[in-house]
């Protein structure tokens, strides 16, 4: 274990601990929002579904705001701002009584979360040496997943659909988890370079990021892997598993639990294996194993027994987890190494927007194809998209500046990077 754990500054470990605390709160509530609004508050399924979508759609506003704030006032103040918004939205959800209130609360929560993500990513890049960025992003992914898993287990002990008070407790605990991150964040001693003065921030705005050819390619690849992978495991996967394979809710929960446990257990070994290797090869690996996981899902649809189906779908989620652990130290680290210190927040804002776009587009496509009764065609299409993404990831290598395409390599650059402009 000592050989697997990377050497990081104390401030990085403190920030990762805050990630885990906040992840516990999100794990308490995220799986239950639709159930809470529909079964407990009595809203229609359409209204509850719209509120759930609003959390994601708010990201289209929150991501660029979070990125701009991180550049103009510093990543830590931007992160504090997002945490307060997130806490307010979660606390508001505990007391909604009408659909419009649920929409407003969901928008507040979604906006806050969307500000938090790019600000936190920018801050992580500043609290470690350049050659340890892959490690800190990988560990951040594991810490968040550990928190999500712990929160989900705690919620299972608390929640009761016949008692609105239990759901109110969940959302208030979620709000408290965001607020608990604040004193942790305030105590971190940051490098003197964190947070460029307003007058030093370039006035090119987001045009600078759009002109970066290497980053554009990374953004497209990230959008594809989210739309064809991550987003589908909350859309196509449960629909196919409960429909074609006949899994019940309990069996489906076991599959998702297998994914969370596998992420936590595999992150350090995968990070150790990737150290010194190409980040673009790691991205190609992510696409490859995601395609394999969809092939396992396709085969699991014809499993002869329920036990065999559960085994197949759990295996698919474990394979996906291995891909997740390879994406965490490659994609975000590439985005930050392509940025300069003065534009880091905006780079993270746009990079995070790729995730928001993928999560919005993926389920929409899946819903339309599944509604047409073409489940097998959807899975084959996802496998094909992963194959194209793997090839595109390998091709990204020739567009990257020297010293960037390596996971925690000592030869990684140490100077402020200027974007590769078209």
VODOTI-585798 format. One record per residue (C-alpha): z negated, y, x; residue number from 1. Coordinates in steps of 0.05 Angstrom, whole numbers, always signed. Layout:
N
+--------+--------+--------+-----+
!     pz !     py !     px !   n !
+--------+--------+--------+-----+
!      Z !      Y !      X ! NUM !
...
+--------+--------+--------+-----+
***
This chain:
422
+--------+--------+--------+-----+
!     pz !     py !     px !   n !
+--------+--------+--------+-----+
!     +0 !     +0 !     +0 !   1 !
!    -16 !    +48 !    +57 !   2 !
!    +55 !    +38 !    +84 !   3 !
!    +85 !    +50 !    +15 !   4 !
!    +48 !   +115 !     -2 !   5 !
!    +84 !   +175 !    +29 !   6 !
!    +46 !   +228 !    +67 !   7 !
!    +41 !   +290 !    +23 !   8 !
!     -1 !   +354 !    +28 !   9 !
!    -65 !   +357 !    -13 !  10 !
!    -34 !   +411 !    -58 !  11 !
!    +22 !   +362 !    -77 !  12 !
!    -28 !   +308 !    -97 !  13 !
!    -66 !   +359 !   -138 !  14 !
!     -3 !   +379 !   -175 !  15 !
!    +14 !   +306 !   -187 !  16 !
!    -55 !   +295 !   -217 !  17 !
!    -41 !   +352 !   -265 !  18 !
!    +24 !   +318 !   -284 !  19 !
!    -14 !   +254 !   -301 !  20 !
!    -65 !   +292 !   -344 !  21 !
!    -10 !   +327 !   -383 !  22 !
!    +28 !   +261 !   -390 !  23 !
!    -32 !   +230 !   -425 !  24 !
!    -29 !   +284 !   -479 !  25 !
!    +46 !   +274 !   -489 !  26 !
!    +36 !   +199 !   -493 !  27 !
!    -14 !   +210 !   -549 !  28 !
!    +35 !   +246 !   -594 !  29 !
!   +109 !   +238 !   -577 !  30 !
!   +117 !   +168 !   -608 !  31 !
!    +84 !   +190 !   -673 !  32 !
!   +114 !   +257 !   -694 !  33 !
!   +163 !   +227 !   -745 !  34 !
!   +109 !   +181 !   -773 !  35 !
!    +59 !   +237 !   -777 !  36 !
!   +104 !   +286 !   -813 !  37 !
!   +133 !   +235 !   -861 !  38 !
!    +77 !   +187 !   -877 !  39 !
!    +16 !   +231 !   -867 !  40 !
!    +40 !   +301 !   -886 !  41 !
!    +88 !   +275 !   -939 !  42 !
!   +151 !   +310 !   -915 !  43 !
!   +219 !   +279 !   -929 !  44 !
!   +252 !   +238 !   -875 !  45 !
!   +307 !   +290 !   -867 !  46 !
!   +255 !   +345 !   -857 !  47 !
!   +214 !   +304 !   -809 !  48 !
!   +276 !   +284 !   -770 !  49 !
!   +297 !   +357 !   -766 !  50 !
!   +230 !   +376 !   -737 !  51 !
!   +237 !   +320 !   -685 !  52 !
!   +306 !   +345 !   -667 !  53 !
!   +280 !   +416 !   -661 !  54 !
!   +234 !   +395 !   -603 !  55 !
!   +296 !   +375 !   -564 !  56 !
!   +341 !   +432 !   -587 !  57 !
!   +290 !   +483 !   -565 !  58 !
!   +305 !   +460 !   -494 !  59 !
!   +372 !   +496 !   -496 !  60 !
!   +333 !   +561 !   -498 !  61 !
!   +272 !   +541 !   -457 !  62 !
!   +307 !   +510 !   -397 !  63 !
!   +344 !   +574 !   -374 !  64 !
!   +284 !   +617 !   -391 !  65 !
!   +239 !   +573 !   -349 !  66 !
!   +288 !   +575 !   -291 !  67 !
!   +296 !   +651 !   -293 !  68 !
!   +221 !   +662 !   -297 !  69 !
!   +209 !   +616 !   -238 !  70 !
!   +256 !   +658 !   -196 !  71 !
!   +231 !   +726 !   -219 !  72 !
!   +156 !   +718 !   -224 !  73 !
!   +145 !   +652 !   -187 !  74 !
!   +143 !   +579 !   -207 !  75 !
!    +68 !   +577 !   -219 !  76 !
!    +66 !   +636 !   -269 !  77 !
!   +126 !   +607 !   -304 !  78 !
!    +92 !   +539 !   -309 !  79 !
!    +29 !   +572 !   -336 !  80 !
!    +70 !   +607 !   -389 !  81 !
!   +102 !   +542 !   -410 !  82 !
!    +36 !   +505 !   -413 !  83 !
!     +6 !   +557 !   -459 !  84 !
!    +67 !   +553 !   -505 !  85 !
!    +64 !   +477 !   -506 !  86 !
!    -10 !   +477 !   -522 !  87 !
!     +1 !   +527 !   -579 !  88 !
!    +57 !   +485 !   -609 !  89 !
!    +18 !   +420 !   -606 !  90 !
!    -45 !   +452 !   -636 !  91 !
!     -3 !   +483 !   -691 !  92 !
!    +27 !   +415 !   -709 !  93 !
!    -44 !   +390 !   -723 !  94 !
!    -49 !   +437 !   -782 !  95 !
!    +21 !   +441 !   -812 !  96 !
!    +23 !   +437 !   -888 !  97 !
!    +95 !   +456 !   -903 !  98 !
!   +162 !   +437 !   -873 !  99 !
!   +177 !   +507 !   -845 ! 100 !
!   +110 !   +506 !   -809 ! 101 !
!   +128 !   +439 !   -778 ! 102 !
!   +196 !   +467 !   -755 ! 103 !
!   +163 !   +529 !   -725 ! 104 !
!   +109 !   +488 !   -690 ! 105 !
!   +161 !   +438 !   -663 ! 106 !
!   +203 !   +495 !   -637 ! 107 !
!   +143 !   +525 !   -602 ! 108 !
!   +125 !   +459 !   -571 ! 109 !
!   +196 !   +444 !   -550 ! 110 !
!   +206 !   +513 !   -520 ! 111 !
!   +142 !   +507 !   -480 ! 112 !
!   +160 !   +438 !   -454 ! 113 !
!   +229 !   +463 !   -436 ! 114 !
!   +199 !   +520 !   -395 ! 115 !
!   +150 !   +473 !   -361 ! 116 !
!   +201 !   +425 !   -334 ! 117 !
!   +244 !   +470 !   -289 ! 118 !
!   +183 !   +511 !   -268 ! 119 !
!   +145 !   +448 !   -248 ! 120 !
!   +206 !   +421 !   -211 ! 121 !
!   +214 !   +486 !   -173 ! 122 !
!   +140 !   +486 !   -156 ! 123 !
!   +142 !   +414 !   -131 ! 124 !
!   +197 !   +433 !    -83 ! 125 !
!   +154 !   +487 !    -52 ! 126 !
!    +90 !   +447 !    -42 ! 127 !
!   +120 !   +395 !     +5 ! 128 !
!   +163 !   +397 !    +68 ! 129 !
!   +237 !   +392 !    +54 ! 130 !
!   +241 !   +321 !    +81 ! 131 !
!   +188 !   +298 !    +30 ! 132 !
!   +221 !   +325 !    -33 ! 133 !
!   +248 !   +257 !    -54 ! 134 !
!   +179 !   +227 !    -48 ! 135 !
!   +144 !   +280 !    -89 ! 136 !
!   +196 !   +275 !   -146 ! 137 !
!   +190 !   +200 !   -146 ! 138 !
!   +115 !   +202 !   -149 ! 139 !
!   +117 !   +256 !   -203 ! 140 !
!   +159 !   +209 !   -246 ! 141 !
!   +108 !   +153 !   -235 ! 142 !
!    +49 !   +198 !   -250 ! 143 !
!    +80 !   +223 !   -315 ! 144 !
!    +96 !   +152 !   -337 ! 145 !
!    +26 !   +129 !   -321 ! 146 !
!     -1 !   +186 !   -363 ! 147 !
!    +47 !   +170 !   -420 ! 148 !
!    +27 !    +97 !   -420 ! 149 !
!    -47 !   +113 !   -419 ! 150 !
!    -38 !   +164 !   -476 ! 151 !
!     +1 !   +114 !   -518 ! 152 !
!    -54 !    +62 !   -510 ! 153 !
!   -108 !   +112 !   -528 ! 154 !
!    -68 !   +134 !   -589 ! 155 !
!    -63 !    +62 !   -613 ! 156 !
!   -139 !    +60 !   -615 ! 157 !
!   -146 !   +126 !   -653 ! 158 !
!    -88 !   +133 !   -701 ! 159 !
!    -93 !   +113 !   -774 ! 160 !
!    -39 !   +132 !   -823 ! 161 !
!    -90 !   +135 !   -880 ! 162 !
!   -130 !   +188 !   -842 ! 163 !
!    -97 !   +255 !   -827 ! 164 !
!   -157 !   +273 !   -784 ! 165 !
!   -138 !   +220 !   -733 ! 166 !
!    -70 !   +251 !   -724 ! 167 !
!   -100 !   +320 !   -720 ! 168 !
!   -145 !   +294 !   -665 ! 169 !
!    -84 !   +269 !   -627 ! 170 !
!    -48 !   +335 !   -629 ! 171 !
!   -110 !   +374 !   -610 ! 172 !
!   -122 !   +327 !   -551 ! 173 !
!    -49 !   +338 !   -531 ! 174 !
!    -60 !   +414 !   -533 ! 175 !
!   -123 !   +405 !   -491 ! 176 !
!    -85 !   +364 !   -439 ! 177 !
!    -37 !   +422 !   -428 ! 178 !
!    -94 !   +471 !   -422 ! 179 !
!   -131 !   +423 !   -374 ! 180 !
!    -72 !   +429 !   -327 ! 181 !
!    -82 !   +504 !   -320 ! 182 !
!   -146 !   +504 !   -277 ! 183 !
!   -116 !   +450 !   -234 ! 184 !
!    -54 !   +493 !   -225 ! 185 !
!    -92 !   +556 !   -210 ! 186 !
!   -132 !   +523 !   -154 ! 187 !
!    -71 !   +501 !   -115 ! 188 !
!    -60 !   +541 !    -51 ! 189 !
!    +15 !   +554 !    -48 ! 190 !
!    +58 !   +572 !    +13 ! 191 !
!    +67 !   +646 !    +23 ! 192 !
!   +142 !   +640 !     +7 ! 193 !
!   +131 !   +615 !    -65 ! 194 !
!   +156 !   +666 !   -115 ! 195 !
!   +207 !   +716 !    -91 ! 196 !
!   +195 !   +789 !   -110 ! 197 !
!   +238 !   +813 !   -167 ! 198 !
!   +278 !   +860 !   -123 ! 199 !
!   +299 !   +803 !    -78 ! 200 !
!   +325 !   +758 !   -133 ! 201 !
!   +402 !   +759 !   -133 ! 202 !
!   +434 !   +792 !   -192 ! 203 !
!   +488 !   +739 !   -199 ! 204 !
!   +446 !   +704 !   -251 ! 205 !
!   +470 !   +635 !   -272 ! 206 !
!   +541 !   +650 !   -248 ! 207 !
!   +518 !   +631 !   -178 ! 208 !
!   +498 !   +562 !   -200 ! 209 !
!   +561 !   +550 !   -241 ! 210 !
!   +603 !   +567 !   -180 ! 211 !
!   +569 !   +513 !   -138 ! 212 !
!   +619 !   +456 !   -137 ! 213 !
!   +571 !   +402 !   -112 ! 214 !
!   +519 !   +422 !   -163 ! 215 !
!   +571 !   +420 !   -219 ! 216 !
!   +587 !   +348 !   -202 ! 217 !
!   +513 !   +330 !   -199 ! 218 !
!   +502 !   +363 !   -267 ! 219 !
!   +558 !   +323 !   -299 ! 220 !
!   +533 !   +258 !   -269 ! 221 !
!   +463 !   +272 !   -293 ! 222 !
!   +487 !   +288 !   -363 ! 223 !
!   +526 !   +222 !   -365 ! 224 !
!   +468 !   +179 !   -341 ! 225 !
!   +421 !   +212 !   -392 ! 226 !
!   +471 !   +206 !   -450 ! 227 !
!   +491 !   +134 !   -433 ! 228 !
!   +423 !   +111 !   -410 ! 229 !
!   +357 !   +146 !   -424 ! 230 !
!   +377 !   +176 !   -491 ! 231 !
!   +405 !   +110 !   -516 ! 232 !
!   +340 !    +74 !   -503 ! 233 !
!   +310 !   +115 !   -559 ! 234 !
!   +372 !   +111 !   -603 ! 235 !
!   +420 !    +52 !   -593 ! 236 !
!   +368 !     +5 !   -563 ! 237 !
!   +318 !     +4 !   -621 ! 238 !
!   +374 !     +3 !   -672 ! 239 !
!   +407 !    -56 !   -639 ! 240 !
!   +342 !    -93 !   -624 ! 241 !
!   +314 !    -87 !   -695 ! 242 !
!   +381 !    -96 !   -729 ! 243 !
!   +424 !   -147 !   -692 ! 244 !
!   +367 !   -183 !   -657 ! 245 !
!   +316 !   -177 !   -713 ! 246 !
!   +257 !   -153 !   -671 ! 247 !
!   +198 !   -123 !   -709 ! 248 !
!   +160 !    -60 !   -691 ! 249 !
!   +107 !    -97 !   -651 ! 250 !
!   +159 !   -134 !   -609 ! 251 !
!   +198 !    -70 !   -598 ! 252 !
!   +134 !    -36 !   -573 ! 253 !
!   +125 !    -93 !   -523 ! 254 !
!   +194 !    -79 !   -495 ! 255 !
!   +178 !     -5 !   -485 ! 256 !
!   +111 !    -23 !   -454 ! 257 !
!   +147 !    -67 !   -404 ! 258 !
!   +189 !     -7 !   -383 ! 259 !
!   +129 !    +38 !   -372 ! 260 !
!    +91 !    -14 !   -332 ! 261 !
!   +152 !    -30 !   -290 ! 262 !
!   +163 !    +44 !   -273 ! 263 !
!    +92 !    +52 !   -248 ! 264 !
!    +93 !    -13 !   -208 ! 265 !
!   +163 !     -5 !   -179 ! 266 !
!   +164 !    +69 !   -160 ! 267 !
!   +130 !    +62 !    -92 ! 268 !
!   +168 !     +0 !    -68 ! 269 !
!   +235 !    +30 !    -90 ! 270 !
!   +218 !    +97 !    -58 ! 271 !
!   +201 !    +60 !     +7 ! 272 !
!   +266 !    +21 !     +4 ! 273 !
!   +308 !    +84 !     -7 ! 274 !
!   +276 !   +123 !    +50 ! 275 !
!   +330 !   +143 !    +99 ! 276 !
!   +386 !   +120 !    +53 ! 277 !
!   +438 !   +162 !    +17 ! 278 !
!   +417 !   +198 !    -47 ! 279 !
!   +487 !   +189 !    -75 ! 280 !
!   +482 !   +114 !    -63 ! 281 !
!   +416 !   +116 !   -102 ! 282 !
!   +452 !   +151 !   -159 ! 283 !
!   +507 !    +99 !   -159 ! 284 !
!   +452 !    +45 !   -161 ! 285 !
!   +421 !    +79 !   -222 ! 286 !
!   +487 !    +76 !   -259 ! 287 !
!   +498 !     +3 !   -238 ! 288 !
!   +431 !    -23 !   -261 ! 289 !
!   +435 !    +17 !   -325 ! 290 !
!   +502 !    -17 !   -339 ! 291 !
!   +470 !    -84 !   -324 ! 292 !
!   +413 !    -69 !   -372 ! 293 !
!   +463 !    -55 !   -427 ! 294 !
!   +497 !   -121 !   -412 ! 295 !
!   +430 !   -156 !   -420 ! 296 !
!   +419 !   -121 !   -487 ! 297 !
!   +488 !   -143 !   -510 ! 298 !
!   +472 !   -215 !   -491 ! 299 !
!   +403 !   -210 !   -523 ! 300 !
!   +435 !   -194 !   -590 ! 301 !
!   +458 !   -266 !   -593 ! 302 !
!   +392 !   -298 !   -570 ! 303 !
!   +378 !   -363 !   -607 ! 304 !
!   +304 !   -350 !   -620 ! 305 !
!   +260 !   -288 !   -630 ! 306 !
!   +222 !   -305 !   -566 ! 307 !
!   +287 !   -307 !   -527 ! 308 !
!   +308 !   -240 !   -557 ! 309 !
!   +242 !   -207 !   -538 ! 310 !
!   +249 !   -235 !   -467 ! 311 !
!   +320 !   -209 !   -461 ! 312 !
!   +304 !   -139 !   -487 ! 313 !
!   +241 !   -134 !   -445 ! 314 !
!   +282 !   -153 !   -384 ! 315 !
!   +333 !   -100 !   -401 ! 316 !
!   +277 !    -47 !   -403 ! 317 !
!   +249 !    -71 !   -336 ! 318 !
!   +318 !    -66 !   -304 ! 319 !
!   +325 !     +4 !   -333 ! 320 !
!   +257 !    +21 !   -303 ! 321 !
!   +282 !     +3 !   -233 ! 322 !
!   +340 !    +51 !   -244 ! 323 !
!   +292 !   +106 !   -266 ! 324 !
!   +252 !    +99 !   -201 ! 325 !
!   +316 !   +109 !   -161 ! 326 !
!   +339 !   +170 !   -200 ! 327 !
!   +274 !   +207 !   -193 ! 328 !
!   +277 !   +215 !   -117 ! 329 !
!   +352 !   +229 !   -115 ! 330 !
!   +377 !   +274 !   -171 ! 331 !
!   +322 !   +328 !   -173 ! 332 !
!   +316 !   +329 !    -97 ! 333 !
!   +392 !   +340 !    -91 ! 334 !
!   +388 !   +397 !   -141 ! 335 !
!   +333 !   +431 !   -101 ! 336 !
!   +365 !   +421 !    -34 ! 337 !
!   +429 !   +454 !    -60 ! 338 !
!   +388 !   +515 !    -81 ! 339 !
!   +363 !   +574 !    -40 ! 340 !
!   +291 !   +595 !    -47 ! 341 !
!   +312 !   +655 !    -88 ! 342 !
!   +353 !   +613 !   -137 ! 343 !
!   +311 !   +550 !   -140 ! 344 !
!   +284 !   +564 !   -210 ! 345 !
!   +353 !   +575 !   -240 ! 346 !
!   +380 !   +513 !   -206 ! 347 !
!   +324 !   +473 !   -237 ! 348 !
!   +335 !   +507 !   -304 ! 349 !
!   +408 !   +486 !   -306 ! 350 !
!   +393 !   +417 !   -278 ! 351 !
!   +342 !   +406 !   -333 ! 352 !
!   +394 !   +429 !   -383 ! 353 !
!   +435 !   +368 !   -364 ! 354 !
!   +378 !   +325 !   -390 ! 355 !
!   +373 !   +366 !   -453 ! 356 !
!   +448 !   +360 !   -464 ! 357 !
!   +447 !   +285 !   -452 ! 358 !
!   +389 !   +274 !   -500 ! 359 !
!   +425 !   +316 !   -553 ! 360 !
!   +494 !   +284 !   -545 ! 361 !
!   +475 !   +211 !   -533 ! 362 !
!   +439 !   +196 !   -600 ! 363 !
!   +492 !   +235 !   -638 ! 364 !
!   +548 !   +191 !   -610 ! 365 !
!   +506 !   +128 !   -620 ! 366 !
!   +491 !   +145 !   -692 ! 367 !
!   +564 !   +156 !   -709 ! 368 !
!   +588 !    +91 !   -676 ! 369 !
!   +531 !    +49 !   -704 ! 370 !
!   +544 !    +78 !   -774 ! 371 !
!   +615 !    +52 !   -768 ! 372 !
!   +587 !    -18 !   -754 ! 373 !
!   +612 !    -20 !   -682 ! 374 !
!   +548 !    -37 !   -644 ! 375 !
!   +583 !    -82 !   -593 ! 376 !
!   +636 !    -29 !   -580 ! 377 !
!   +581 !    +22 !   -567 ! 378 !
!   +547 !    -22 !   -516 ! 379 !
!   +613 !    -38 !   -481 ! 380 !
!   +628 !    +37 !   -480 ! 381 !
!   +561 !    +51 !   -448 ! 382 !
!   +574 !     -2 !   -395 ! 383 !
!   +642 !    +30 !   -380 ! 384 !
!   +610 !   +100 !   -375 ! 385 !
!   +560 !    +73 !   -325 ! 386 !
!   +616 !    +43 !   -283 ! 387 !
!   +653 !   +109 !   -281 ! 388 !
!   +588 !   +145 !   -264 ! 389 !
!   +575 !    +97 !   -206 ! 390 !
!   +643 !   +113 !   -176 ! 391 !
!   +632 !   +187 !   -187 ! 392 !
!   +564 !   +184 !   -152 ! 393 !
!   +595 !   +154 !    -89 ! 394 !
!   +648 !   +208 !    -91 ! 395 !
!   +596 !   +263 !    -94 ! 396 !
!   +576 !   +249 !    -22 ! 397 !
!   +637 !   +284 !     +8 ! 398 !
!   +621 !   +348 !    -30 ! 399 !
!   +550 !   +355 !     -4 ! 400 !
!   +529 !   +399 !    +55 ! 401 !
!   +506 !   +362 !   +119 ! 402 !
!   +434 !   +337 !   +118 ! 403 !
!   +426 !   +337 !    +42 ! 404 !
!   +449 !   +267 !    +24 ! 405 !
!   +388 !   +229 !    +50 ! 406 !
!   +323 !   +206 !    +18 ! 407 !
!   +264 !   +234 !    +59 ! 408 !
!   +303 !   +235 !   +124 ! 409 !
!   +276 !   +274 !   +183 ! 410 !
!   +345 !   +302 !   +194 ! 411 !
!   +342 !   +338 !   +126 ! 412 !
!   +354 !   +413 !   +132 ! 413 !
!   +296 !   +460 !   +142 ! 414 !
!   +331 !   +526 !   +132 ! 415 !
!   +344 !   +563 !    +67 ! 416 !
!   +408 !   +535 !    +38 ! 417 !
!   +464 !   +578 !    +12 ! 418 !
!   +502 !   +547 !    -46 ! 419 !
!   +570 !   +515 !    -34 ! 420 !
!   +613 !   +564 !    -73 ! 421 !
!   +682 !   +551 !   -101 ! 422 !
+--------+--------+--------+-----+
***
